[in-house]
Amino acid sequence: MTAYLLEFLTSYGLPAAALLLAIGQFGVPIPTSLALLTLGALAANGDAELSTAFLWAIAGATLGDQAGFLAGRFVVLSAEGHPGFLGGLAARARAAEPKLEKWGASGVFLSRWLFTPLGPAINIASGITGLSWPRFTLWGVLGEGLWVSIYITLGYSFGSNIETLSGILGNLSMALAMLAIAAFLGWRLKLAVDAAQTRTHRKDREGS
Amino acid sequence: MAAGAVATLKRLWRHNRWLTIAFALTLTLALVFIIRAGVFFVYWQQHRDEPIEGWMTVRYVARSYRVDPKIVHDAAGLKQTGPDRRPLVRIAREDGKPLDEITARILEAIRADRAARGQPEGNLPAPALSPPGTAPSASPQPSRQP
């Protein structure tokens, strides 16, 4: 699978790389980070143009983000007010909107380059919850720019054996994504504990 | 303090069972991924020669095996018309040579070069070629885009 993708990439060049990134950012699980490392390695060896590779990569990744965002917005909001799973989802998305205004932009930005495994889900979630399109696009493009820069630079500096390098980075980013989710769940747990303690104290006071 | 922690855990288990399980599960998974990254890191440091694959270009192979790109270029049977940006699969298809033959000749040339420089040859890894027929068919004209 990986070998096939890399052959596709090196045979057809930068447009193929952009297409792979778009598909990957939309949510199909393909090794997009490896594709970026490959671009960097090709550029380091003089087999690709660094600046052109950078632009194609950002364009492809942004295309995938936008597709996810639009899919979320149109598919689910068309179900709003209807019964069933999608209707329920739309209703809950409405309720989550105020929180999203506060956290949406940083969530989009951080999931582009730091917690990359969460990216596709956040695209669709942003579309569903109605995060404003200019904000989504601005923070998305900035985040993708950072992600593309990091991985192309890594591929460029190491230049060989990038498949194993991609194994290291892939596992690290999964670990980071898990830690991010764990932090969120831990925060929810702490709120629950605090609430329970307050209840207990109140009961104690009423009892004495 | 310890008794308080146990009491808290018990209460969490009673009132927020699923949240607690999910929290423990994500932490465990994070640990697993960190260990896996470490394993890959150790492997990466010990295996600098990357098995040759069809997607690699001449200069990529040369870099991975730390030899002059010209050696790989010549071994692949390419003309002296400047660097070739095509991946090995395309060279094989467009020049009408089997890929395994090209990679075998490249490995032989690398071995000879290392012997000539008095370097330990190491165990050169066998090429990891995808089975024939699965590779994408590129356009027939020999454009030199990567």
Chai-1 contact restraints between the chains, C-beta under 6 A:
chainA,res_idxA,chainB,res_idxB,connection_type,confidence,min_distance_angstrom,max_distance_angstrom,comment,restraint_id
A,A3,B,E53,contact,1.0,0.0,6.0,A-B,restraint_1
A,A3,B,S130,contact,1.0,0.0,6.0,A-B,restraint_2
A,L6,B,W55,contact,1.0,0.0,6.0,A-B,restraint_3
A,E7,B,G54,contact,1.0,0.0,6.0,A-B,restraint_4
A,E7,B,W55,contact,1.0,0.0,6.0,A-B,restraint_5
A,E7,B,V89,contact,1.0,0.0,6.0,A-B,restraint_6
A,E7,B,A135,contact,1.0,0.0,6.0,A-B,restraint_7
A,E7,B,P136,contact,1.0,0.0,6.0,A-B,restraint_8
A,F8,B,P136,contact,1.0,0.0,6.0,A-B,restraint_9
A,T10,B,W55,contact,1.0,0.0,6.0,A-B,restraint_10
A,T10,B,P87,contact,1.0,0.0,6.0,A-B,restraint_11
A,S11,B,P87,contact,1.0,0.0,6.0,A-B,restraint_12
A,S11,B,R90,contact,1.0,0.0,6.0,A-B,restraint_13
A,S11,B,P136,contact,1.0,0.0,6.0,A-B,restraint_14
A,S11,B,A138,contact,1.0,0.0,6.0,A-B,restraint_15
A,G13,B,Q145,contact,1.0,0.0,6.0,A-B,restraint_16
A,G13,B,P146,contact,1.0,0.0,6.0,A-B,restraint_17
A,L42,B,P146,contact,1.0,0.0,6.0,A-B,restraint_18
A,N45,B,R59,contact,1.0,0.0,6.0,A-B,restraint_19
A,N45,B,Y60,contact,1.0,0.0,6.0,A-B,restraint_20
A,N45,B,R63,contact,1.0,0.0,6.0,A-B,restraint_21
A,D47,B,T57,contact,1.0,0.0,6.0,A-B,restraint_22
A,D47,B,R59,contact,1.0,0.0,6.0,A-B,restraint_23
A,D47,B,R85,contact,1.0,0.0,6.0,A-B,restraint_24
A,D47,B,P146,contact,1.0,0.0,6.0,A-B,restraint_25
A,A48,B,P146,contact,1.0,0.0,6.0,A-B,restraint_26
A,G159,B,R63,contact,1.0,0.0,6.0,A-B,restraint_27
A,S160,B,E50,contact,1.0,0.0,6.0,A-B,restraint_28
A,S160,B,R63,contact,1.0,0.0,6.0,A-B,restraint_29
A,S160,B,S64,contact,1.0,0.0,6.0,A-B,restraint_30
A,N161,B,E50,contact,1.0,0.0,6.0,A-B,restraint_31
A,T164,B,F40,contact,1.0,0.0,6.0,A-B,restraint_32
A,T164,B,Y43,contact,1.0,0.0,6.0,A-B,restraint_33
A,T164,B,W44,contact,1.0,0.0,6.0,A-B,restraint_34
A,G167,B,F40,contact,1.0,0.0,6.0,A-B,restraint_35
A,I168,B,A37,contact,1.0,0.0,6.0,A-B,restraint_36
A,I168,B,F40,contact,1.0,0.0,6.0,A-B,restraint_37
A,I168,B,F41,contact,1.0,0.0,6.0,A-B,restraint_38
A,N171,B,F33,contact,1.0,0.0,6.0,A-B,restraint_39
A,N171,B,R36,contact,1.0,0.0,6.0,A-B,restraint_40
A,N171,B,A37,contact,1.0,0.0,6.0,A-B,restraint_41
A,L172,B,A37,contact,1.0,0.0,6.0,A-B,restraint_42
A,M174,B,F33,contact,1.0,0.0,6.0,A-B,restraint_43
A,A175,B,A30,contact,1.0,0.0,6.0,A-B,restraint_44
A,A175,B,F33,contact,1.0,0.0,6.0,A-B,restraint_45
A,A175,B,I34,contact,1.0,0.0,6.0,A-B,restraint_46
A,M178,B,T26,contact,1.0,0.0,6.0,A-B,restraint_47
A,M178,B,L29,contact,1.0,0.0,6.0,A-B,restraint_48
A,M178,B,A30,contact,1.0,0.0,6.0,A-B,restraint_49
A,L179,B,A30,contact,1.0,0.0,6.0,A-B,restraint_50
A,I181,B,T26,contact,1.0,0.0,6.0,A-B,restraint_51
A,A182,B,T26,contact,1.0,0.0,6.0,A-B,restraint_52
A,A182,B,L27,contact,1.0,0.0,6.0,A-B,restraint_53
A,L185,B,A22,contact,1.0,0.0,6.0,A-B,restraint_54
A,L185,B,F23,contact,1.0,0.0,6.0,A-B,restraint_55
A,G186,B,F23,contact,1.0,0.0,6.0,A-B,restraint_56
A,R188,B,L19,contact,1.0,0.0,6.0,A-B,restraint_57
A,L189,B,L19,contact,1.0,0.0,6.0,A-B,restraint_58
A,L189,B,F23,contact,1.0,0.0,6.0,A-B,restraint_59
A,A192,B,N16,contact,1.0,0.0,6.0,A-B,restraint_60
